């Protein structure tokens, strides 16, 4: 994982399909090196960059509920 400051301004960012309309949005960007994620409310702020394999593993974990807090 790499933290970038400021966010990758030349990248094409898109809103995550998991983002809600309540302002809690995550944007993602693909590159030849993997994926980066940032807070849509702070586009000039930091982003987190991951290799393609790490990003895929994280996304698969989100889809299967691996990061859902237990009640």
Secondary structure as UniProt FT lines:
FT   STRAND          2..4
FT   TURN            9..10
FT   STRAND          14..15
FT   TURN            17..18
FT   TURN            21..22
FT   STRAND          26..31
FT   TURN            32..33
FT   STRAND          34..39
FT   HELIX           40..42
FT   TURN            43..44
FT   STRAND          47..51
FT   HELIX           52..63
FT   TURN            64..67
//
